[in-house]
């Protein structure tokens, strides 16, 4: 960075305690008053908020060990906090939904409402990285891994790191409302951006050695006139707060409609619309597609063992581990805890 200074970059993490009885009671009461699950369809299942393994402390340990350069951490919650969390840590800022989400959108149990309004958080830096609570830092990082200086026409900008890859939208009924949300996102993308112009203006970002095999995907999908889908790395995303503000001005109606939904709906747009905007504006610096990885615990014990090996070997800088149905939850918790303890054995200063 210029003059060896670390830029001011914040982390934002959203968390919910799916076992909080008071919160569950409020959620169920509001769910009962929702319209029929058709037109629009809503996802109000308790399963969406379940966290069987609760490895949040390893997220904080990872940040302290592998990203000590971070400016501040904004911990976004409905009001509950983990018992072990030290709320007085100088780098930690506890943010309740009511602190930044407009009253007309509350209460909310819709992750899209929370994520699409993150730019309203007071004191949040222009440059921030958004994490889900199951995105774990496993290796040492630098601020340049998330934002990097870019010289253009004599001006210096700090741009997000990302990788661009096209994808194919598949409407799988078993995935419930998710494909519809993807389709809503892409409708806005294709309304705002011309695909051919993107490839012409941003060749070095449409194709880059850091993308590896994803370059082939872009090459094969380029002939289609419009974008079918853009790849979602399901990883921590570097955002410019100003991107949120710009997109809100342009698409206030659908963003407001999404925010008014108490639960996720098939009419929603997700925070990826801001990510896609940064990509298609060319306002990013290419980063390796192997910087992060997304996986899920499930009933396949061999796959779960692979996940444990990924943690122990610190194969990726960031690993997303989604909860899923496993054969033996107690055994899975024990073995995964041991894996995290191997690389992050020491209590962080974020823990009491």
CORQUI-V118337 format. One record per run of one state. SS is the DSSP state (@ for helix, = for strand, . for the rest). FROM is the first residue (numbers start at 0). TO is the last residue. If there is no record, write none. Layout:
# CORQUI-V118337
SS,FROM,TO + SS,FROM,TO
This chain:
# CORQUI-V118337
.,0,0 + @,1,3 + .,4,7 + =,8,14 + .,15,19 + @,20,31 + .,32,40 + =,41,42 + .,43,44 + @,45,48 + .,49,54 + @,55,65 + .,66,71 + =,72,76 + .,77,83 + =,84,84 + .,85,90 + =,91,95 + @,96,99 + .,100,101 + @,102,104 + .,105,109 + @,110,115 + .,116,116 + @,117,119 + .,120,125 + =,126,130 + .,131,133 + =,134,136 + .,137,141 + @,142,144 + .,145,145 + =,146,151 + .,152,153 + =,154,161 + .,162,164 + =,165,166 + .,167,171 + @,172,174 + .,175,176 + @,177,191 + .,192,193 + @,194,200 + .,201,201 + @,202,205 + .,206,207 + @,208,210 + .,211,212 + @,213,220 + .,221,227 + =,228,229 + .,230,235 + =,236,239 + @,240,249 + .,250,250 + @,251,259 + .,260,262 + =,263,264 + .,265,270 + @,271,279 + .,280,282 + =,283,285 + .,286,290 + =,291,295 + .,296,299 + @,300,312 + .,313,316 + =,317,321 + .,322,327 + @,328,342 + .,343,349 + =,350,350 + .,351,351
